Amino acid sequence: MVEAINEDEENNIVVMGSNDNTDMIPDISYEVTKLMKDKGFYTVWESVSKDEMN
């Protein structure tokens, strides 16, 4: 998702009224993490997230 946000900014694509939505990343992270915890997939989410950062 972060890559898509960056691509939109680089290509000057307006999403939700802005072409720079990087300020939404912490909110998206919070919501996805909360969902993964609620559904019992938190450890999988953490593992995949760490793999993607490397």
C-alpha positions as YAML, in Angstrom:
chain: A
units: angstrom
residues:
- id: 1
  name: MET
  ca: [0.00, 0.00, 0.00]
- id: 2
  name: VAL
  ca: [2.86, 2.36, 0.79]
- id: 3
  name: GLU
  ca: [4.32, 1.67, -2.65]
- id: 4
  name: ALA
  ca: [0.96, 2.53, -4.24]
- id: 5
  name: ILE
  ca: [0.79, 5.80, -2.27]
- id: 6
  name: ASN
  ca: [4.31, 6.66, -3.46]
- id: 7
  name: GLU
  ca: [3.47, 5.76, -7.06]
- id: 8
  name: ASP
  ca: [0.37, 7.95, -6.97]
- id: 9
  name: GLU
  ca: [2.44, 10.86, -5.69]
- id: 10
  name: GLU
  ca: [5.16, 10.34, -8.32]
- id: 11
  name: ASN
  ca: [2.55, 10.13, -11.09]
- id: 12
  name: ASN
  ca: [0.59, 13.10, -9.72]
- id: 13
  name: ILE
  ca: [-2.54, 10.97, -9.26]
- id: 14
  name: VAL
  ca: [-5.06, 12.57, -6.94]
- id: 15
  name: VAL
  ca: [-6.64, 10.19, -4.41]
- id: 16
  name: MET
  ca: [-9.14, 11.48, -1.86]
- id: 17
  name: GLY
  ca: [-8.35, 15.05, -2.87]
- id: 18
  name: SER
  ca: [-4.55, 14.84, -2.60]
- id: 19
  name: ASN
  ca: [-1.62, 13.40, -4.50]
- id: 20
  name: ASP
  ca: [0.39, 13.01, -1.26]
- id: 21
  name: ASN
  ca: [-1.42, 10.75, 1.18]
- id: 22
  name: THR
  ca: [1.62, 9.63, 3.17]
- id: 23
  name: ASP
  ca: [0.10, 11.16, 6.29]
- id: 24
  name: MET
  ca: [-2.48, 8.34, 6.20]
- id: 25
  name: ILE
  ca: [0.11, 5.57, 6.60]
- id: 26
  name: PRO
  ca: [0.08, 5.50, 10.45]
- id: 27
  name: ASP
  ca: [-3.74, 5.32, 10.47]
- id: 28
  name: ILE
  ca: [-3.75, 2.50, 7.91]
- id: 29
  name: SER
  ca: [-1.13, 0.62, 9.91]
- id: 30
  name: TYR
  ca: [-3.15, 0.99, 13.10]
- id: 31
  name: GLU
  ca: [-6.38, -0.22, 11.49]
- id: 32
  name: VAL
  ca: [-4.80, -3.21, 9.75]
- id: 33
  name: THR
  ca: [-2.92, -4.23, 12.90]
- id: 34
  name: LYS
  ca: [-6.11, -3.97, 14.95]
- id: 35
  name: LEU
  ca: [-7.99, -6.09, 12.40]
- id: 36
  name: MET
  ca: [-5.26, -8.73, 12.36]
- id: 37
  name: LYS
  ca: [-5.32, -8.91, 16.17]
- id: 38
  name: ASP
  ca: [-9.12, -9.19, 16.22]
- id: 39
  name: LYS
  ca: [-9.08, -12.01, 13.64]
- id: 40
  name: GLY
  ca: [-6.19, -13.92, 15.26]
- id: 41
  name: PHE
  ca: [-3.64, -13.28, 12.52]
- id: 42
  name: TYR
  ca: [-1.41, -10.81, 14.37]
- id: 43
  name: THR
  ca: [1.68, -13.05, 14.48]
- id: 44
  name: VAL
  ca: [1.37, -13.72, 10.74]
- id: 45
  name: TRP
  ca: [0.95, -9.98, 10.11]
- id: 46
  name: GLU
  ca: [4.04, -9.18, 12.16]
- id: 47
  name: SER
  ca: [6.11, -11.82, 10.38]
- id: 48
  name: VAL
  ca: [5.06, -10.69, 6.90]
- id: 49
  name: SER
  ca: [5.57, -7.03, 7.81]
- id: 50
  name: LYS
  ca: [9.12, -7.71, 9.04]
- id: 51
  name: ASP
  ca: [9.91, -9.71, 5.88]
- id: 52
  name: GLU
  ca: [8.65, -6.86, 3.68]
- id: 53
  name: MET
  ca: [10.84, -4.31, 5.47]
- id: 54
  name: ASN
  ca: [14.01, -6.26, 4.70]
...
